[in-house]
Amino acid sequence: MSHFDSDDSTPRSAGAGNANNDTAASGEISDPGFVVPGWMHWLGGWIHRKPGTWIRLGNLETRAVRDAIADRRVDRPVYVAGLARSGTTILLEHLASHPDVATHRYVDFPPLLTPYWWNRWLEKVPLTQKKEQEQAQERAHKDGIEVTSQSPEAFEEMLWMAFFPDIHDPDHSSVKGRDAEHPAFERFYDEHVRKLLAVRDRRRYVAKGNYNLVRLGYLHRLYPAAKFILVIRDPVWHIASLMKQQKLFVAGETSEPRALEHMRRVGHYEFGLDRRAINVGDDEGTRRITGLWESGNEVEGWARYWAAIYAHVADTLDADPELRSACLLVRYEALCSEPHDSLQAVFDHAELELEPQALADAASGLHAPTYYKPRFSDAELATIAEITGPVAARFGY
């Protein structure tokens, strides 16, 4: 049974095992949940340092497989987006289980920019023939979600970083609306997704990513028929989960330095030693959030971050009726309390048909987290309510 408290920010660590928080914090031995194998550290580092080279290789691959992707089109792509710890991982997993859907998978890293060649090569590796017997292991997040090399994951961020090198710089706005334009990226992105569809032999592309919350207008301009599933969570529980995960990742990255570099290479800056706030166009507000985190004021820092992110989402949808009609807002609490109806709405919005039994099976595994609960003081609860309340009310909280 899958816990529904899922992370939206960081990939399962290579060579995953069960993370031991006490061991990681003490620094006695490396946390196995954060170990990055040597070959992955080397290859991932090379790719990260040479984006131009890998863009050229990706373009070469496109020319080489032109016939294989000639009849592939990016039809109604589905984007699952939400602030980390809002529940998008489990939604991605359920959408990815649909026979028409292709997603990025853990096995696609490190050479993500050449998906066709990499996956064809993997088919020839003897060990991959045993993937059906691969034992699922709990993610480093310690949230009960078990994954294998074939599990879907949020690796699309590597494409954005290759073309927008400053995209995670908190000193600059990360917002990309309808007026954003980058022809080389747009062509590469479209061809990349088509190659992924071809090598997976699927018709629909699904991606999840926190950072797409500030790119909704751009993505909708590129794909007017796209479907967006936006996830939100009650700020008290959400902030408690964010703080819990930050502590875990700081400990893990401290005990295993390669993990920090791994997170940077895959574009996950939500937690850990290099945590970075998404700048939603408010330089002063972003600096304030960063300062609160650096001073150890986690509660107010996360509360202001939650409010900034979801205020931006609300403002964006209010100003763009066409985009708003392409979006489905999913409340985490509804997924926990009414999983069947909530999942049905998700699949209906994505225009993906799901057999009744498959829907029932998926819904049976969703529930509220049972392994932690918020432990805020009255003063902290008052701070969260004061800062997040006006924004939360816009979403019906």
C-alpha positions in Angstrom: 0.0 0.0 0.0 1.4 3.4 -1.0 1.6 6.2 1.5 0.1 9.3 -0.1 2.6 11.7 1.5 4.9 11.9 -1.5 7.7 14.2 -2.5 7.7 16.2 -5.7 11.2 17.4 -5.7 14.0 15.0 -5.6 14.7 11.8 -7.5 15.3 8.5 -5.7 19.0 8.4 -5.0 21.0 6.1 -7.2 21.7 2.8 -5.5 18.7 3.5 -3.2 18.2 1.7 0.1 16.4 2.6 3.2 17.6 5.8 4.7 18.5 5.9 8.4 18.0 9.4 9.7 19.9 8.8 13.0 22.9 7.3 11.3 23.0 10.1 8.7 22.8 12.8 11.3 25.6 11.3 13.3 27.8 11.0 10.3 29.0 7.6 11.3 28.5 6.0 7.9 26.9 7.2 4.7 23.2 6.9 4.5 22.5 4.1 1.9 19.5 6.0 0.6 21.7 8.9 -0.6 24.6 6.9 -2.1 25.4 7.8 -5.7 27.4 5.1 -7.6 30.8 6.1 -9.0 29.8 5.6 -12.7 26.7 7.7 -12.3 28.6 10.5 -10.5 31.2 10.6 -13.2 28.8 10.4 -16.2 26.3 12.7 -14.6 29.0 15.3 -13.9 30.3 15.2 -17.4 26.8 15.7 -18.9 26.1 18.5 -16.4 29.3 20.4 -17.3 28.9 20.0 -21.1 25.3 20.9 -21.9 26.2 22.3 -25.3 27.8 19.0 -26.3 24.8 17.0 -25.2 22.4 19.3 -27.0 24.4 18.6 -30.1 24.2 14.9 -29.5 20.5 15.1 -28.9 20.1 16.9 -32.2 22.3 14.3 -33.9 20.1 11.6 -32.4 17.0 13.3 -33.8 18.4 13.3 -37.3 19.5 9.7 -37.0 16.0 8.5 -35.9 14.0 10.9 -38.0 12.0 8.0 -39.6 11.2 6.4 -36.3 9.6 9.6 -34.9 8.1 10.9 -38.2 4.6 9.9 -37.2 4.9 10.9 -33.5 3.2 14.1 -32.3 3.0 15.6 -28.8 -0.7 15.1 -28.3 -2.4 16.7 -25.2 0.7 16.5 -22.9 -0.2 16.3 -19.3 1.7 18.3 -16.7 1.4 17.5 -13.0 2.7 20.4 -10.9 2.7 21.5 -7.3 5.0 22.7 -4.6 7.1 19.9 -3.2 5.3 17.5 -0.8 1.9 18.2 -2.3 1.4 14.7 -3.6 2.4 14.9 -7.3 4.6 11.8 -7.2 1.7 9.5 -6.5 -0.4 11.1 -9.2 2.5 10.7 -11.6 2.8 7.0 -10.8 -0.9 6.4 -11.4 -1.0 8.3 -14.6 2.2 6.6 -15.8 0.5 3.2 -15.2 -1.8 3.9 -18.1 -0.9 1.9 -21.2 -1.0 5.0 -23.4 1.4 7.1 -21.3 5.1 7.7 -21.6 7.2 9.4 -18.9 10.8 9.8 -17.9 12.0 7.0 -15.7 14.8 6.7 -13.2 16.7 4.6 -15.7 16.8 7.5 -18.1 19.5 9.3 -16.0 22.2 10.3 -16.7 22.1 10.7 -20.5 18.6 12.1 -20.5 19.2 14.3 -23.6 19.6 11.3 -25.8 16.6 9.1 -24.8 16.3 7.0 -27.9 19.8 5.8 -28.1 20.1 5.3 -24.4 17.0 3.2 -24.1 17.9 1.1 -27.2 21.3 0.5 -25.6 19.7 -0.6 -22.3 17.7 -3.1 -24.1 20.9 -4.9 -25.2 22.4 -4.9 -21.6 21.8 -8.4 -20.1 21.0 -7.1 -16.6 18.0 -5.1 -17.9 16.4 -8.4 -18.9 15.9 -9.0 -15.2 14.0 -5.8 -14.6 10.8 -7.7 -14.0 12.5 -9.3 -11.0 14.0 -6.1 -9.7 13.1 -5.5 -6.1 11.4 -2.2 -5.3 13.0 -0.2 -2.6 11.8 2.7 -0.5 12.9 6.2 -1.7 15.4 8.2 0.3 12.5 10.4 1.3 11.3 7.7 3.8 7.7 8.3 2.8 6.7 4.8 2.0 6.8 5.1 -1.8 8.8 2.2 -3.3 10.4 2.5 -6.7 12.5 0.6 -9.2 14.6 1.7 -12.2 11.4 1.6 -14.3 9.5 4.0 -12.0 8.5 7.4 -13.4 10.4 10.4 -12.3 10.7 14.2 -12.7 13.8 14.5 -14.9 12.4 16.9 -17.4 14.2 19.7 -15.5 17.5 18.7 -17.1 16.1 19.9 -20.4 15.2 23.3 -19.1 18.6 23.7 -17.4 20.5 22.9 -20.5 18.9 25.8 -22.4 18.2 28.2 -19.5 21.4 28.0 -17.3 20.2 30.7 -14.8 16.7 29.2 -14.4 17.4 28.3 -10.7 19.1 31.5 -9.7 17.0 33.0 -6.9 18.2 36.5 -7.9 16.3 36.4 -11.1 12.6 35.7 -11.9 11.9 32.1 -12.9 8.6 33.0 -14.4 8.0 32.1 -18.1 4.7 33.2 -19.4 3.1 33.3 -22.8 5.6 35.9 -23.9 8.6 33.6 -23.2 10.4 32.5 -26.3 13.4 30.2 -27.1 13.1 28.6 -30.5 16.1 26.2 -30.1 14.7 25.0 -26.8 11.2 24.6 -28.1 12.4 22.6 -31.1 14.6 20.4 -28.9 11.9 19.9 -26.3 9.3 18.8 -28.8 11.7 16.4 -30.6 12.8 15.0 -27.2 9.3 14.2 -26.2 8.6 12.6 -29.6 11.7 10.4 -29.2 10.5 9.4 -25.8 7.1 8.5 -27.2 8.7 6.5 -30.0 11.1 4.5 -27.8 8.3 3.8 -25.3 5.8 3.1 -28.1 3.2 5.3 -26.4 0.9 8.1 -27.5 0.7 10.5 -24.6 3.4 12.3 -22.6 3.0 12.9 -18.9 5.5 15.0 -16.8 5.6 16.3 -13.3 7.6 19.1 -11.9 7.4 21.8 -9.2 9.1 24.4 -11.4 6.4 24.2 -14.1 4.1 26.1 -11.7 5.9 29.2 -13.0 5.9 28.1 -16.7 2.2 27.4 -17.1 1.7 30.1 -19.7 4.8 29.2 -21.7 3.8 25.5 -21.8 0.2 26.3 -22.8 1.4 28.5 -25.6 3.6 25.7 -26.9 0.8 23.1 -26.5 -2.6 24.7 -26.5 -4.3 21.3 -26.0 -2.1 20.5 -22.9 -3.7 19.4 -19.7 -2.5 20.8 -16.3 -3.1 19.1 -13.0 -2.1 21.5 -10.2 -1.9 20.1 -6.7 -2.2 22.1 -3.4 -2.2 21.1 0.2 -3.3 22.5 3.5 -0.4 24.8 4.5 0.0 23.5 8.1 0.4 19.9 7.1 2.3 21.0 4.0 4.9 23.1 5.9 5.3 20.3 8.4 6.2 17.9 5.6 8.5 20.4 3.9 10.4 20.9 7.2 10.7 17.1 7.8 12.1 16.6 4.3 14.6 19.4 4.6 16.0 18.0 7.8 16.3 14.5 6.1 18.1 15.8 3.0 20.5 18.0 4.9 21.5 15.0 6.9 21.8 12.7 3.8 23.8 15.2 1.8 26.1 15.9 4.7 26.9 12.2 5.1 27.2 11.6 1.3 28.6 14.7 -0.6 27.9 13.1 -4.0 24.2 13.3 -3.3 24.4 17.1 -3.2 26.0 17.2 -6.7 23.4 14.6 -7.9 20.5 16.9 -6.8 22.1 19.8 -8.6 22.6 17.8 -11.8 19.0 16.7 -12.0 17.6 20.1 -11.1 16.1 19.5 -7.7 16.8 22.4 -5.4 13.8 22.2 -3.1 15.6 20.6 -0.2 19.1 20.0 1.2 22.3 22.0 1.5 21.7 24.0 -1.7 18.0 24.8 -1.2 16.8 27.6 -3.4 13.5 29.4 -3.5 11.7 29.8 -6.8 11.6 33.5 -7.7 8.1 34.3 -8.8 9.0 37.8 -9.9 9.5 39.3 -6.5 13.2 39.7 -5.8 12.7 41.3 -2.4 10.3 38.6 -1.3 12.6 35.8 -2.5 15.5 37.4 -0.6 13.4 37.5 2.5 12.5 33.8 2.3 16.1 32.9 1.7 17.2 35.0 4.7 14.6 33.4 7.0 15.8 29.9 6.0 19.5 30.9 6.5 18.7 32.2 10.0 16.9 29.0 11.0 13.4 30.4 10.9 12.0 27.5 9.0 8.3 28.0 9.8 8.0 31.6 8.7 10.3 30.9 5.7 8.2 28.0 4.4 5.0 29.9 5.1 6.1 32.9 3.1 7.3 30.5 0.3 4.0 28.6 0.3 2.1 31.9 0.0 4.3 33.3 -2.7 4.1 30.2 -4.9 0.4 29.7 -4.7 -0.4 33.4 -4.9 1.5 33.4 -8.2 -0.5 30.4 -9.4 -3.8 32.0 -8.4 -2.9 35.3 -10.1 -1.7 33.5 -13.3 -5.0 31.6 -13.6 -7.1 34.6 -12.8 -5.4 36.5 -15.6 -5.6 33.8 -18.2 -9.1 32.2 -18.8 -7.8 29.9 -21.5 -5.1 28.5 -19.3 -7.5 28.2 -16.3 -9.8 26.0 -18.4 -6.9 23.7 -19.1 -6.1 23.3 -15.4 -7.6 20.9 -12.8 -6.9 21.9 -9.2 -6.5 18.9 -7.0 -6.6 19.2 -3.2 -4.3 16.8 -1.4 -6.9 16.3 1.3 -9.6 15.3 -1.2 -7.2 12.7 -2.7 -6.8 11.2 0.8 -10.5 11.3 1.8 -12.2 10.8 -1.6 -9.5 8.9 -3.6 -11.9 7.3 -6.1 -13.7 10.5 -7.2 -10.5 12.5 -7.1 -8.6 10.1 -9.3 -11.5 9.8 -11.7 -11.5 13.6 -12.1 -7.7 13.5 -12.8 -8.0 10.9 -15.5 -11.1 12.5 -17.0 -9.3 15.9 -17.2 -6.2 14.2 -18.8 -8.6 12.5 -21.3 -7.2 9.1 -20.4 -9.7 6.3 -20.1 -9.2 3.9 -17.1 -10.9 0.6 -16.5 -13.2 0.7 -13.4 -11.2 -2.1 -11.6 -7.9 -0.3 -12.3 -9.3 2.9 -10.8 -10.6 1.1 -7.8 -7.2 -0.6 -7.2 -5.4 2.8 -7.5 -7.8 4.5 -5.1 -7.4 1.7 -2.5 -3.8 2.6 -2.0 -4.3 6.3 -1.2 -4.5 7.6 2.4 -3.3 10.3 4.6 0.1 10.0 6.1 0.3 8.1 9.4 4.0 8.3 10.1 4.2 12.0 11.2 2.0 14.9 12.3 2.6 18.6 12.6 4.0 19.7 16.0 3.8 23.4 15.9 3.4 25.7 18.8 0.4 28.0 19.1 2.6 30.9 18.0 3.9 29.0 15.0 0.3 28.1 14.0 -0.6 31.7 14.3 2.3 32.7 12.0 1.3 30.2 9.4 -2.3 31.2 9.5 -1.5 34.9 9.2 0.9 34.5 6.3 -0.8 31.8 4.3 -4.4 32.4 5.2 -5.3 35.0 2.5 -3.8 32.8 -0.3 -5.2 29.6 1.1 -8.7 31.2 1.1 -8.4 31.7 -2.7 -8.2 27.9 -3.0 -11.1 27.2 -0.7 -9.2 26.5 2.5 
